[in-house]
Amino acid sequence: MKTELELINICVLNAGYARTSMRWSGTGLSSPFVRLYYIKAGCAEISMPDAHFRAKPGCMYIVPSFVPHSITCEAGLEFYYLFVYERYGQQTDLFDIYTFPHEVEANEAIDLLFENYCNYYPELNLPYQTAEEFYAHPSYQEYVVRYTNMDRYEKMQLQGFVWIVGSFFMKHAHKRIDDIDDRVLRVMAYVKDNIQQDMTTESLARIACVTKAHLGRLFRETLGQSPIQFVLRTRIQHAQRLLMTTSHSIAGIAAKVGFNDVSYFVRLFRQKIGFTPQEYREQLK
């Protein structure tokens, strides 16, 4: 029987410490998991569609899932990292409801938390010591399975770690609007729970018990996009999750996220993400 504890829908993929020995940069990155960084020494530059900043010691930084970004790390950069995956379900994405700051100041408690958790769970650290170790490290699919098979108390410990770190960002978060209309939340939950089904603005309006035009206004006011744009975005994001966490074929993933036409799925994925589904899967490896 599923208990409330099992309904907490986050999965800790990686937590660890790293120090760069040379200058490194990555462009066009887009991950189906949230990236959190705590800078200990050195500097780095992070670019996202809505922000560009120079990361500095003593601060934490967040890169939301599915946000394209670029990172340039100087030699000697020391940092902790925490990669968190939100498993697919009916829950509303916090990033749909809140605007979070990209940078917050840390404190001694955060310092101790990262140090202790990384020492306690060394298996979550990405192997950065040698190129051979890095290229041989487990796939993200294996990390998800590893977390799923952990004892409940370990999941509780790791989730507690995530919520404490996340609270530093939530403290300065702002709601996109003061009150999220229940009808919008109802449609969002329906889309996520029925992602394989055909959907039109008319069918979604029936779920919300409003007219097609009114539903469009509600979504634009709340999320800044139409209901169908939200459906397509949700399908592509779920495809990104499946490409990371499963070995399903591209055709199989297209079907699982509601695309009957594989060619259209590939074209749309490339248009939204900048890579074909296969290229994206290779990039995640």
Helices and strands as residue ranges (DSSP letters): G 4-7, E 10-19, E 24-29, E 34-41, E 44-48, E 51-55, E 59-63, E 69-73, E 78-86, H 94-97, E 98-99, E 103-105, H 108-120, G 122-124, H 131-135, H 140-148, H 152-170, E 174-175, H 182-193, H 201-208, H 212-223, H 227-245, H 250-256, H 262-273, H 277-284
